[in-house]
């Protein structure tokens, strides 16, 4: 993204790591996520991850190379931290790669009875602006790597 013009985020956006508004955080943490985790089998999770990965890549491919590097301010969405509203399509992919890789490591560690190193830090998983072609390749290879790495998904 070195050739992309630097656009300044609107001043009204929250700082990275501030998190969701308290009510949204509580609803997601104590109502939505527990219910989803009880209703979805590993097969359901695998199918959802595959379907959404393909969908993200398809949407990303429809942008021009220039549009992939241009941050766009999106309206406030429930469940989206305010500082994440001014991103480019490449930045979204990069964020998904960063978070996905960290979650994969955490799942493997927990599955082996170990506590993962580090601390959850929303500000640390914001995109840094790596090359768009590279980040698309990293994202495309992530789902197959998950299936190879996670023993419970390997048998699906």
Contact map, one row per residue, 1 for C-alpha under 8 A:
111100000000000000000000000000000000000000000000000000000000000000001000000000000000000000000000000000000000000000000000000000001111000000000000000000000000
111100000000000000000000000000000000000000000000000000000000000000000000000000000000000000000000000000000000000000000000000000001010000000000000000000000000
111110000000000000000000000000000000000000000000000000000000000000000000000000000000000000000000000000000000000000000000000000000000000000000000000000000000
111111000000000000000000000000000000000000000000000000000000000001001100000000000000000000000000000000000000000000000000000000000000000000000000000000000000
001111100000000000000000000000000000000000000000000000000000000000000100000000000000000000000000000000000000000000000000000000000000000000000000000000000000
000111110000000000000000000000000000000000000000000000000000000000000000000000000000000000000000000000000000000000000000000000000000000000000000000000000000
000011111000000000000000000000000000000000000000000000000000000000000010000000000000000000000000000000000000000000000000000000000000000000000000000000000000
000001111100000000000000000000000000000000000000000000000000000000000000000000000000000000000000000000000000000000000000000000000000000000000000000000000000
000000111110100000000000000000000000000000000000000000000000000000000000000000000000010000000000000000000000000000000000000000000000000000000000000000000000
000000011111100000000000000000000000000000000000000000000000000000000000000000000000010000000000000000000000000000000000000000000000000000000000000000000000
000000001111100000000000000000000000000000000000000000000000000000000000000000000000000000000000000000000000000000000000000000000000000000000000000000000000
000000000111110000000000000000000000000000000000000000000000000000000000000000000000000000000000000000000000000000000000000000000000000000000000000000000000
000000001111111000000000000000000000000000000000000000000000000000000000000000000110100000000000000000000000000000000000000000000000000000000000000000000000
000000000001111101000000000000000000000000000000000000000000000000000000000000001110000000000000000000000000000000000000000000000000000000000000000000000000
000000000000111111000000000000000000000000000000000000000000000000000000000000000110000000000000000000000000000000000000000000000000000000000000000000000000
000000000000011111100000000000000000000000000000000000000000000000000000000000001111000000000000000000000000000000000000011001000000000000000000000000000000
000000000000001111100000000000000000000000000000000000000000000000000000000000000000000000000000000000000000000000000000111000000000000000000000000000000000
000000000000011111110000000000000000000000000000000000000000000000000000000000001000000000000000000000000000000000000000010000000000000000000000000000000000
000000000000000111111000000000000000000000000000000000000000000000000000000000001100000000000000000000000000000000000000010000000000000000000000000000000000
000000000000000001111101100000000000000000000000000000000000000000000000000000111100000000000000000000000000000000000000000000000000000000000000000000000000
000000000000000000111111100000000000000000000000000000000000000000000000000000000000000000000000000000000000000000000000000000000000000000000000000000000000
000000000000000000011111110000000000000000000000000000000000000000000000000000000000000000000000000000000000000000000000000000000000000000000000000000000000
000000000000000000001111111000000000000000000000000000000000000000000000000000000000000000000000000000000000000000000000000000000000000000000000000000000000
000000000000000000011111111100000000000000000000000000000000000000000000000001100000000000000000000000000000000000000000000000000000000000000000000000000000
000000000000000000011111111110000000000000000000000000000000000000000000000000100000000000000000000000000000000000000000000000000000000000000000000000000000
000000000000000000000111111111100000000000000000000000000000000000000000000000000000000000000000000000000000000000000000000000000000000000000000000000000000
000000000000000000000011111111110000000000000000000000000000000000000000000000000000000000000000000000000000000000000000000000000000000000000000000000000000
000000000000000000000001111111111000000000000000000000000000000000000000000000100000000000000000000000000000000000000000000000000000000000000000000000000000
000000000000000000000000111111111100000000000000000000000000000000000000000000000000000000000000000000000000000000000000000000000000000000000000000000000000
000000000000000000000000011111111100000000000000000000000000000000000000000000000000000000000000000000000000000000000000000000000000000000000000000000000000
000000000000000000000000011111111110000000000000000000000000000000000000000000000000000000000000000000000000000000000000000000000000000000000000000000000000
000000000000000000000000001111111111000000000000000000000000000000000000000000000000000000000000000000000000000000000000000000000000000000000000000000000000
000000000000000000000000000111111111100000000000000000000000000000000000000000000000000000000000000000000000000000000000000000000000000000000000000000000000
000000000000000000000000000011111111110000000000000000000000000000000000000000000000000000000000000000000000000000000000000000000000000000000000000000000000
000000000000000000000000000000111111111000000000000000000000000000000000000000000000000000000000000000000000000000000000000000000000000000000000000000000000
000000000000000000000000000000011111111100000000000000000000000000000000000000000000000000000000000000000000000000000000000000000000000000000000000000000000
000000000000000000000000000000001111111110000000000000000000000000000000000000000000000000000000000000000000000000000000000000000000000000000000000000000000
000000000000000000000000000000000111111110000000000000000000000000000000000000000000000000000000000000000000000000000000000000000000000000000000000000000000
000000000000000000000000000000000011111110000000000000000000000000000000000000000000000000000000000000000000000000000000000000000000000000000000000000000000
000000000000000000000000000000000001111111111000000000000000000000000000000000000000000000000000000000000000000000000000000000000000000000000000000000000000
000000000000000000000000000000000000111111111000000000000000000000000000000000000000000000000000000000000000000000000000000000000000000000000000000000000000
000000000000000000000000000000000000000111111100000000000000000000000000000000000000000000000000000000000000000000000000000000000000000000000000000000011000
000000000000000000000000000000000000000111111110000000000000000000000000000000000000000000000000000000000000000000000000000000000000000000000000000000001001
000000000000000000000000000000000000000111111111000000000000000000000000000000000000000000000000000000000000000000000000000000000000000000000000000000000000
000000000000000000000000000000000000000111111111100000000000000000000000000000000000000000000000000000000000000000000000000000000000000000000000000000000000
000000000000000000000000000000000000000001111111110000000000000000000000000000000000000000000000000000000000000000000000000000000000000000000000000000001001
000000000000000000000000000000000000000000111111111000000000000000000000000000000000000000000000000000000000000000000000000000000000000000000000000000000000
000000000000000000000000000000000000000000011111111100000000000000000000000000000000000000000000000000000000000000000000000000000000000000000000000000000000
000000000000000000000000000000000000000000001111111110000000000000000000000000000000000000000000000000000000000000000000000000000000000000000010000000000000
000000000000000000000000000000000000000000000111111111000000000000000000000000000000000000000000000000000000000000000000000000000000000000000010000000000000
000000000000000000000000000000000000000000000011111111100000000000000000000000000000000000000000000000000000000000000000000000000000000000000000000000000000
000000000000000000000000000000000000000000000001111111110000000000000000000000000000000000000000000000000000000000000000000000000000000000000000000000000000
000000000000000000000000000000000000000000000000111111111000000000000000000000000000000000000000000000000000000000000000000000000000000000010010000000000000
000000000000000000000000000000000000000000000000011111111100000000000000000000000000000000000000000000000000000000000000000000000000000000000000000000000000
000000000000000000000000000000000000000000000000001111111110000000000000000000000000000000000000000000000000000000000000000000000000000000000000000000000000
000000000000000000000000000000000000000000000000000111111111000000000000000000000000000000000000000000000000000000000000000000000000000000000000000000000000
000000000000000000000000000000000000000000000000000011111111100000000000000000000000000000000000000000000000000000000000000000000000000100010000000000000000
000000000000000000000000000000000000000000000000000001111111110000000000000000000000000000000000000000000000000000000000000000000000000000000000000000000000
000000000000000000000000000000000000000000000000000000111111111000000000000000000000000000000000000000000000000000000000000000000000000000000000000000000000
000000000000000000000000000000000000000000000000000000011111111000010000000000000000000011000000000000000000000000000000000000000000000000000000000000000000
000000000000000000000000000000000000000000000000000000001111111100000000000000000000000000000000000000000000000000000000000000000000000000000000000000000000
000000000000000000000000000000000000000000000000000000000111111100000000000000000000000000000000000000000000000000000000000000000000000000000000000000000000
000000000000000000000000000000000000000000000000000000000011111111110000000000000000000000000000000000000000000000000000000000000000000000000000000000000000
000000000000000000000000000000000000000000000000000000000000111111110000000000000000000000000000000000000000000000000000000000000000000000000000000000000000
000000000000000000000000000000000000000000000000000000000000001111111000000000000000000000000000000000000000000000000000000000000000000000000000000000000000
000100000000000000000000000000000000000000000000000000000000001111111100000000000000000000000000000000000000000000000000000000000000000000000000000000000000
000000000000000000000000000000000000000000000000000000000000001111111100000000000000000110000000000000000000000000000000000000000000000000000000000000000000
000000000000000000000000000000000000000000000000000000000001001111111100000000000000000111000000000000000000000000000000000000000001000000000000000000000000
100100000000000000000000000000000000000000000000000000000000000011111110000000000000000111100000000000000000000000000000000000000001000000000000000000000000
000110000000000000000000000000000000000000000000000000000000000001111111000000000000001110000000000000000000000000000000000000000000000000000000000000000000
000000100000000000000000000000000000000000000000000000000000000000001111100000000000011110000000000000000000000000000000000000000000000000000000000000000000
000000000000000000000000000000000000000000000000000000000000000000000111110000000000111100000000000000000000000000000000000000000000000000000000000000000000
000000000000000000000000000000000000000000000000000000000000000000000011111000000000111000000000000000000000000000000000000000000000000000000000000000000000
000000000000000000000000000000000000000000000000000000000000000000000001111100000000110000000000000000000000000000000000000000000000000000000000000000000000
000000000000000000000000000000000000000000000000000000000000000000000000111110000000100000000000000000000000000000000000000000000000000000000000000000000000
000000000000000000000000000000000000000000000000000000000000000000000000011111010100100000000000000000000000000000000000000000000000000000000000000000000000
000000000000000000000000000000000000000000000000000000000000000000000000001111110000000000000000000000000000000000000000000000000000000000000000000000000000
000000000000000000000001000000000000000000000000000000000000000000000000000111110000000000000000000000000000000000000000000000000000000000000000000000000000
000000000000000000010001100100000000000000000000000000000000000000000000000011111000000000000000000000000000000000000000000000000000000000000000000000000000
000000000000000000010000000000000000000000000000000000000000000000000000000111111101100000000000000000000000000000000000000000000000000000000000000000000000
000000000000010101110000000000000000000000000000000000000000000000000000000000111111100000000000000000000000000000000000000000000000000000000000000000000000
000000000000111100110000000000000000000000000000000000000000000000000000000100011111100000000000000000000000000000000000000000000000000000000000000000000000
000000000000111100000000000000000000000000000000000000000000000000000000000000001111110000000000000000000000000000000000000000000000000000000000000000000000
000000000000000100000000000000000000000000000000000000000000000000000000000000011111111000000000000000000000000000000000000001000000000000000000000000000000
000000000000100000000000000000000000000000000000000000000000000000000001111100011111111000000000000000000000000000000000000000000000000000000000000000000000
000000001100000000000000000000000000000000000000000000000000000000000011110000000011111100000000000000000000000000000000000000000000000000000000000000000000
000000000000000000000000000000000000000000000000000000000000000000000111100000000001111111110000000000000000000000000000000000000000000000000000000000000000
000000000000000000000000000000000000000000000000000000000000000000111111000000000000011111110000000000000000000000000000000000000000000000000000000000000000
000000000000000000000000000000000000000000000000000000000001000000111110000000000000001111111000000000000000000000000000000000000000000000000000000000000000
000000000000000000000000000000000000000000000000000000000001000000011000000000000000001111111100000000000000000000000000000000001001001100000000000000000000
000000000000000000000000000000000000000000000000000000000000000000001000000000000000001111111110000000000000000000000000000000111000000000000000000000000000
000000000000000000000000000000000000000000000000000000000000000000000000000000000000001111111111000000000000000000000000000000100000000000000000000000000000
000000000000000000000000000000000000000000000000000000000000000000000000000000000000000011111111100000000000000000000000000000000000001100100000000000000000
000000000000000000000000000000000000000000000000000000000000000000000000000000000000000001111111110000000000000000000000000000111100001100100000000000000000
000000000000000000000000000000000000000000000000000000000000000000000000000000000000000000111111111000000000000000000000000011100000000000000000000000000000
000000000000000000000000000000000000000000000000000000000000000000000000000000000000000000011111111100000000000000000000000000000000000000100000000000000000
000000000000000000000000000000000000000000000000000000000000000000000000000000000000000000001111111110000000000000000000000000000000001001100100000000000000
000000000000000000000000000000000000000000000000000000000000000000000000000000000000000000000111111111000000000000000000000010100000000000000000000000000000
000000000000000000000000000000000000000000000000000000000000000000000000000000000000000000000011111111100000000000000000000010000000000000000000000000000000
000000000000000000000000000000000000000000000000000000000000000000000000000000000000000000000001111111110000000000000000000000000000000000000100000000000000
000000000000000000000000000000000000000000000000000000000000000000000000000000000000000000000000111111111000000000000000000000000000000000000100000000000000
000000000000000000000000000000000000000000000000000000000000000000000000000000000000000000000000011111111100000000000000000000000000000000000000000000000000
000000000000000000000000000000000000000000000000000000000000000000000000000000000000000000000000001111111110000000000000000000000000000000000000000000000000
000000000000000000000000000000000000000000000000000000000000000000000000000000000000000000000000000111111111000000000000000000000000000000000000010000000000
000000000000000000000000000000000000000000000000000000000000000000000000000000000000000000000000000011111111100000010000000000000000000000000000000000000000
000000000000000000000000000000000000000000000000000000000000000000000000000000000000000000000000000001111111110000110000000000000000000000000000000000000000
000000000000000000000000000000000000000000000000000000000000000000000000000000000000000000000000000000111111111000000000000000000000000000000000000000000000
000000000000000000000000000000000000000000000000000000000000000000000000000000000000000000000000000000011111111100000000000000000000000000000000000011000000
000000000000000000000000000000000000000000000000000000000000000000000000000000000000000000000000000000001111111111110000000000000000000000000000000000000000
000000000000000000000000000000000000000000000000000000000000000000000000000000000000000000000000000000000111111111110000000000000000000000000000000000000000
000000000000000000000000000000000000000000000000000000000000000000000000000000000000000000000000000000000011111111000000000000000000000000000000000000000000
000000000000000000000000000000000000000000000000000000000000000000000000000000000000000000000000000000000001111111000000000000000000000000000000000000000000
000000000000000000000000000000000000000000000000000000000000000000000000000000000000000000000000000000000000111111100000000000000000000000000000000000000000
000000000000000000000000000000000000000000000000000000000000000000000000000000000000000000000000000000000000111111110000000000000000000000000000000000000000
000000000000000000000000000000000000000000000000000000000000000000000000000000000000000000000000000000000100110011111000000000000000000000000000000000000000
000000000000000000000000000000000000000000000000000000000000000000000000000000000000000000000000000000001100110001111100000000000000000000000000000000000000
000000000000000000000000000000000000000000000000000000000000000000000000000000000000000000000000000000000000000000111110000000000000000000000000000000000000
000000000000000000000000000000000000000000000000000000000000000000000000000000000000000000000000000000000000000000011111000000000000000000000000000000000000
000000000000000000000000000000000000000000000000000000000000000000000000000000000000000000000000000000000000000000001111100000000000000000000000000000000000
000000000000000000000000000000000000000000000000000000000000000000000000000000000000000000000000000000000000000000000111110000000000000000000000000000000000
000000000000000010000000000000000000000000000000000000000000000000000000000000000000000000000000000000000000000000000011111110000000000000000000000000000000
000000000000000111100000000000000000000000000000000000000000000000000000000000000000000000000000000000000000000000000001111111000000000000000000000000000000
000000000000000110000000000000000000000000000000000000000000000000000000000000000000000000000000000000000000000000000000111111000000000000000000000000000000
000000000000000000000000000000000000000000000000000000000000000000000000000000000000000000000000000000000000000000000000111111000000000000000000000000000000
000000000000000000000000000000000000000000000000000000000000000000000000000000000000000000000010011000000000000000000000111111100000000000000000000000000000
000000000000000100000000000000000000000000000000000000000000000000000000000000000001000000000010000000000000000000000000011111110000000000000000000000000000
000000000000000000000000000000000000000000000000000000000000000000000000000000000000000000110110010000000000000000000000000011111100000000000000000000000000
000000000000000000000000000000000000000000000000000000000000000000000000000000000000000000100100000000000000000000000000000001111100000000000000000000000000
110000000000000000000000000000000000000000000000000000000000000000000000000000000000000001100100000000000000000000000000000000111110000000000000000000000000
100000000000000000000000000000000000000000000000000000000000000000000000000000000000000000000100000000000000000000000000000000111111011000000000000000000000
110000000000000000000000000000000000000000000000000000000000000000000000000000000000000000000000000000000000000000000000000000001111111000000000000000000000
100000000000000000000000000000000000000000000000000000000000000000011000000000000000000001000000000000000000000000000000000000000111111100000000000000000000
000000000000000000000000000000000000000000000000000000000000000000000000000000000000000000000000000000000000000000000000000000000011111110000000000000000000
000000000000000000000000000000000000000000000000000000000000000000000000000000000000000000000000000000000000000000000000000000000111111111000000000000000000
000000000000000000000000000000000000000000000000000000000000000000000000000000000000000001001100100000000000000000000000000000000111111111100000000000000000
000000000000000000000000000000000000000000000000000000001000000000000000000000000000000001001100000000000000000000000000000000000001111111110000000000000000
000000000000000000000000000000000000000000000000000000000000000000000000000000000000000000000000000000000000000000000000000000000000111111111000000000000000
000000000000000000000000000000000000000000000000000000000000000000000000000000000000000000000000100000000000000000000000000000000000011111111100000000000000
000000000000000000000000000000000000000000000000000000000000000000000000000000000000000000001101100000000000000000000000000000000000001111111110000000000000
000000000000000000000000000000000000000000000000000010001000000000000000000000000000000000000000000000000000000000000000000000000000000111111110000000000000
000000000000000000000000000000000000000000000000000000000000000000000000000000000000000000000000000000000000000000000000000000000000000011111111100000000000
000000000000000000000000000000000000000000000000000000000000000000000000000000000000000000000000100110000000000000000000000000000000000001111111110000000000
000000000000000000000000000000000000000000000000110010000000000000000000000000000000000000000000000000000000000000000000000000000000000000111111111000000000
000000000000000000000000000000000000000000000000000000000000000000000000000000000000000000000000000000000000000000000000000000000000000000001111111100000000
000000000000000000000000000000000000000000000000000000000000000000000000000000000000000000000000000000000000000000000000000000000000000000001111111110000000
000000000000000000000000000000000000000000000000000000000000000000000000000000000000000000000000000000010000000000000000000000000000000000000111111111001000
000000000000000000000000000000000000000000000000000000000000000000000000000000000000000000000000000000000000000000000000000000000000000000000011111111101100
000000000000000000000000000000000000000000000000000000000000000000000000000000000000000000000000000000000000000000000000000000000000000000000001111111101100
000000000000000000000000000000000000000000000000000000000000000000000000000000000000000000000000000000000001000000000000000000000000000000000000111111100100
000000000000000000000000000000000000000000000000000000000000000000000000000000000000000000000000000000000001000000000000000000000000000000000000011111111100
000000000000000000000000000000000000000000000000000000000000000000000000000000000000000000000000000000000000000000000000000000000000000000000000001111111110
000000000000000000000000000000000000000001000000000000000000000000000000000000000000000000000000000000000000000000000000000000000000000000000000000001111111
000000000000000000000000000000000000000001100100000000000000000000000000000000000000000000000000000000000000000000000000000000000000000000000000011101111111
000000000000000000000000000000000000000000000000000000000000000000000000000000000000000000000000000000000000000000000000000000000000000000000000001111111111
000000000000000000000000000000000000000000000000000000000000000000000000000000000000000000000000000000000000000000000000000000000000000000000000000000111111
000000000000000000000000000000000000000000100100000000000000000000000000000000000000000000000000000000000000000000000000000000000000000000000000000000011111
